[in-house]
Amino acid sequence: MVDILIIGGGFGGVRTALDLDKKLSSKEATITLIDRNNYHLFLPSLYEIASSFGLDLKKDEVRLKKTIAIPFGEIFEDTKVNFVQAEIVSVDLNKKEVWSKGEKSFRYDYLVLALGAETETFGTVGVLEYAYKFKSVEEAVFLNKKINEKYKEAERGERPLPVRFIIVGAGFNGIELAGELACCTKKIAEVCKLKNKCTEIKLIEAAPQILPVVYDKERVIIRERLEKLGVEVLENSPIEQVGPDFVQIKDGPRLNADFIIWTAGIRASSFLKNISGLKLDERGKMTVNEFMQSIDRPEVFGIGDNTILLDPSTSKPMPALAYVAVDQGKVAAENILRALKNKQPEKYRPFYGVWIAPVGGKFAVAHLGRNLTVSGFWGWILRGLVDFRYMWSILPLSKAMSLTAEDVSVFTKND
């Protein structure tokens, strides 16, 4: 009996577990997935939680969380995957043993590390103390509550307008949040009967331009959409300090804000540094080969945001995208199966040429190839279909349909 242990229930970890379940019998292996949470977080819709409108969070917080927090019990129902909710505190690669809080141990023959990522501050002063982070459902719900509180204060005449937002980092996360936040705050202002300029949103990017990985024509579409929604985009504006109610731009002005939201980057889980003998790069990411194996530990696999793997066609690191982690999870599962059968491992062939960026309301920009871009309402429809396809890949059809319908019901109240 072979023991397969997966640490982390993100996109890659879940895919690895489900693929192994399909191809291995209970007599061949035990498959165990460990995560500190009891749910799988659908990160691409996290911005929707922070900017959702029309719910009473005192009554509907659980409903809101369920739109993107999918219980592992539902995902692994009727499978052979054993889910354990626990926090891992140590990994011994030599003994092939993992320990969790409470001193419970798990042995393995094959280990898959899918620990995900953490917020990257780049050493900027004040980020940890004063900026709203944006990596968990709890952080998103907390931000949503605070936003609604500010507008209620304004409605009662207890604070001046506008309510000012600064979003630091104009990658996909920052752009999606800025666009949806603009729609949300407009709705809040209407309900609160606030007039004139009620909201000010600044999206700040340290690089010379937003979304450096996209084509110019798509960047223009996204910028024009943001501007139409009232979002001010500041490029080439690195932040050198964050305060309780301001950001200081390097060699530039100090900008005041009620909300400072940090979406500027991610880094690999810091837990990796505690694993003795695991080869990491200078940024603390696990170094893997083309088979998704640790360089010098073939029984240890790494997938997703906690790994560093260069695309052989560009010599650049793989981007942190959900479907990239899913593809890597498939390869990790396949190569564990091949190892059990003494077959040659399969190479991971990178693909990340497609992306879809929602930009507020029923509007998205979908890049489907070098010469094919769909924007506006049909881009939004495509994003919905992609999300549904993923839900159907991890849940029964009826549950995937029910969850998608609930998401549409909750998240379109801004539109």
Buried (B, 14 or more C-beta within 10 A) or exposed (E): EBBBBBBBBBBBBBBBBBBBBEEBEEEBBBBBBBBEBEBBBBBBBBBBBBBBBBBEBEEBBEBBBBBBBBBBEBBBEEBBBBBBBBEBBEBBBEEBBBBBEEEEEBBBBBBBBBBBBBBBBEEBBBBEEBBBBBBBBEBBBBBBEEBBEBBEBBBEEEEEBBBBBBBBBBBBBBBBBBBBBBBBBBBBBEEBEBEEEBBBBBBBBBBEBBBEEBEEEBBEBBBEBBEEBBBEBBBEBBBBBBBEBBBBBEEBEEBEBBBBBBBBBBBBBEBBEEBEEBBBEEEBBBBBBBBBBBBEBBBBBBBBBBBBBEBEEEEEBBBBBBBBBBBBBBBBBBBBBBBBEEEEBBEBEBEBEBBBBBBBBBBBBBBBEEEEBBBBEEBBBBBBEBBBEBBBEBBBEEBBBEBBEEBEEBBBEBE
